[in-house]
């Protein structure tokens, strides 16, 4: 199956309802200014600021194109889920957003809070408010979690033109943040992620999110491999950190996470682009029916 | 095989090396002070030297450390010289106040040394000022295993003075003792031969800091020997810091003889010198000894740092833990050879050795060789060596948290080094070394 660039472009500019494949989603977008309804929790505000705008994004790794014309718009207060099969480009997209050097953007634009960020270094993207919770958080032997968090926090303060915080004030602050993810203070004095269990590493990611207070948090398969208790803790942390002024993009394989963090939009990715978008029920359908029907509808929709 | 041309050049330098060593022996011998009464010991060392040659890279022990650059330099024994307090004030550690010995050009400076804070039973000072020990000295000074080695013997033939630290039975010295070795040269290339003897009698305990310091780019040859004797149940914590000037060839020997139940914890740090070689030898003379050796080298440009360690175990229930790390930048070259000899009688030995190397440039070089010689059959011995660069994914992880790439690199280098520097027991020294590392790149 091939889709030309023009078609993708066309697709991106189509009214939202034409993308909706969620059969239980009876909503006339025309009555609501062409945007989704306050579907779940009233966080959606069509007048809120656009935080992330991705247009016709194409990206390659080692000359192989992985992202093939991706469009996405995220407004303040929204929670988006991106689902898709392995190899659909979900994780690559998250890495491109934060500027991983292995990925080359060959076309398209990424605007964050109205600013083109493609030329920004990863650390500048971070201090401007983009945060990625890694699928596989790195272990950094010899760097204590406490030092790492303080250096990162101070890098953010410095970027905002604020004074660096001293060790003692930082300790007070971080103790507070530990509650968000129900982490024991002893984790602060261990090397970053070294010897942490899978769940502890993921909680440590959310702790960093709690500390750095990003405007846009991207969670790359944060739920993979978590037991239910850890999942609830992580999800609880994310919910606690959601405000009308920030936004979350959840990348996941599984619907289960979305029982705890209810998304406003669910996007399905395939072959390097978003092929359909729906509400939270779309995730449930994907869980029960798999992806094949979505891919099929997309194919017929395109060929029709 | 090598070509005939290079064989000829090796032969040519063999003669040259012989002559060079003889010249060094004559130079240091001529400058020996007559009043130490060590004639017999010195002539035995000289006889040993007559049987040996100045090392070349054809010697297995010197395969990766080429001393031929020394052959064109004629070193004369550094004369007596005075150093201003201002020059060394920054080296004094607050924790060692009143327990500081300053050695200038291989001679203990009474003007600069301050030892008022030590227990009266302990004998701390220079060899010449410790007459009541003279009867006991003969059993210890230059008596450790390995004394025949060429540079050790050269030191024995010609050292000008020695620092003596003698702790009688059960004396516990709370104040860490610091030895500061500095040089003040008069322009010509000079050889300086510091010598130190530490005897911790049974049940005694002390912390020792040896700081070899220099800031001159002039040619210098430091040939140091420190002998440490830990009698039964003695405990010594030892930090050896080498930060000599950029023109210095530093060849240092630390030899530790451990009697039963003794504990030795040593941390050796190499930051300085043009070429540095540390021979670190531990000889066990009784059972259930504990030995911990930590090493860190951080070198750049064209520096060369070589650590050759030997732990010789000949009694049961010994425990050895060794970790040596090197950070190598520019065109620098780091060498580690860690030998552990576990004899038949050393059953139930538990030994581990780890060598980790961080290469910061494409031109940097590391040669590492664990050398386990295990005859005993009921022992646990583990060893490992790694050579790596800074991990791009670790740097990216830090960048994704707002930390710039250069800052991320410094953080990772710092972390790598701190695992060793944490073992330095004197807090101010530890933090000063940490500060040096954090400014290092």
Contacts between the chains, C-beta under 8 A, distances in Angstrom:
chain1	res1	chain2	res2	distance
A	98	B	400	5.3
A	99	B	399	7.9
A	100	B	396	6.2
A	101	B	392	7.5
A	101	B	396	6.9
A	121	B	399	7.2
A	121	B	404	7.3
A	121	B	405	7.4
A	122	B	396	6.5
A	122	B	399	4.0
A	122	B	400	5.6
A	123	B	399	4.6
A	123	B	400	7.7
A	123	B	401	7.9
A	123	B	402	5.3
A	123	B	403	5.8
A	123	B	404	4.8
A	123	B	405	7.1
A	126	B	399	7.0
A	126	B	400	5.6
A	126	B	401	5.8
A	126	B	402	4.0
A	127	B	402	4.4
A	131	B	400	7.8
A	132	B	400	5.6
A	134	B	397	6.9
A	134	B	400	7.7
A	137	B	397	7.4
A	138	B	391	8.0
A	138	B	393	5.9
A	138	B	394	5.4
A	138	B	397	4.1
A	140	B	394	5.6
A	140	B	397	7.2
A	140	B	398	7.6
A	140	B	412	7.2
A	140	B	415	6.8
A	141	B	415	6.8
A	141	B	419	7.5
A	142	B	412	7.9
A	142	B	414	7.9
A	142	B	415	3.1
A	142	B	416	5.8
A	142	B	418	5.8
A	142	B	419	5.0
A	143	B	411	6.1
A	143	B	412	7.2
A	143	B	414	7.9
A	143	B	415	4.3
A	147	B	411	8.0
A	148	B	398	7.6
A	148	B	401	7.6
A	148	B	411	7.8
A	151	B	403	5.9
A	151	B	407	7.4
A	151	B	411	6.5
A	152	B	398	7.6
A	152	B	401	3.9
A	152	B	402	5.4
A	152	B	403	5.9
A	155	B	401	7.4
A	155	B	402	3.9
A	155	B	403	5.1
A	155	B	404	7.4
A	155	B	407	7.3
A	156	B	402	5.0
A	159	B	402	6.7
A	191	B	415	7.8
A	208	B	401	6.4
A	212	B	401	7.0
A	212	B	402	7.1
